[in-house]
């Protein structure tokens, strides 16, 4: 009888351990790097060695679709909020408040963002955001952030300098870094122009600096890095329905991510937030429509 009891108890403990393992986060830190206006149509791996290394080490697609219309505020909102315009209410290029009433708001008075989810569900989390374009201020739940700052866009390296400082000093749980380029070069000289590609090469160097900072902070091995964009462009504009405007890269590598290469499953802008929620194994609100790209995750045993 005692032997049977021991077997039952051991089995119960095993089930508890498996259950706890299934609920464990896949990573300790997520760094989300967004490059405004980076289009898959003009993406060149050879000019972006740091991003290319992440692609080799993780998973990626060049077919992530923006929500319509293919403009900045709408798609940064979708990236952070796990839903499209019909639910978030952000419908215009420079939305600072929802033009439609948000379907749901949290106690901070804003549609629930990934920053809010991590801060409210991950114990002792450090959440931050640094950005260049001032409209981002209205699309991130700043009350859920321990660090929230606009960089000086007149100093091209300022945003990276600020990001590196926060990474080294605070070792953030979730940190979003929102660059306002290469959108400027697209509007000024054209998507695919030499100015556009020159800026892409520069930004790859800034991403390399961030990756080095993760090493120097001692958290690289426990960090997942995402590089993506809000929309692309064609000619000197965007907002339409051509693939150059609505298809953007999504690259994910690091802790919890398999070395899977290109994936072909469909992905939308709002799936970025859901993927981060999946990495932390936290619950997402019913109003979110995003799905985690769990085909990129390492399988748990």
HELIX and SHEET records of a PDB file:
HELIX    1   1 UNK A    2  UNK A   23  1                                  22    
HELIX    2   2 UNK A   40  UNK A   42  5                                   3    
HELIX    3   3 UNK A   45  UNK A   47  5                                   3    
HELIX    4   4 UNK A   49  UNK A   57  1                                   9    
HELIX    5   5 UNK A   72  UNK A   81  1                                  10    
HELIX    6   6 UNK A   85  UNK A   88  1                                   4    
HELIX    7   7 UNK A  114  UNK A  121  1                                   8    
HELIX    8   8 UNK A  134  UNK A  138  5                                   5    
HELIX    9   9 UNK A  142  UNK A  144  5                                   3    
HELIX   10  10 UNK A  158  UNK A  170  1                                  13    
HELIX   11  11 UNK A  183  UNK A  189  1                                   7    
HELIX   12  12 UNK A  194  UNK A  216  1                                  23    
HELIX   13  13 UNK A  220  UNK A  222  5                                   3    
HELIX   14  14 UNK A  243  UNK A  246  1                                   4    
HELIX   15  15 UNK A  271  UNK A  280  1                                  10    
HELIX   16  16 UNK A  294  UNK A  296  5                                   3    
SHEET    1   A 8 UNK A 147  UNK A 150  0                                        
SHEET    2   A 8 UNK A 127  UNK A 131  1                                        
SHEET    3   A 8 UNK A 174  UNK A 179  1                                        
SHEET    4   A 8 UNK A  29  UNK A  35  1                                        
SHEET    5   A 8 UNK A 223  UNK A 228  1                                        
SHEET    6   A 8 UNK A 247  UNK A 254 -1                                        
SHEET    7   A 8 UNK A  59  UNK A  65 -1                                        
SHEET    8   A 8 UNK A 261  UNK A 262  1                                        
END                                                                             
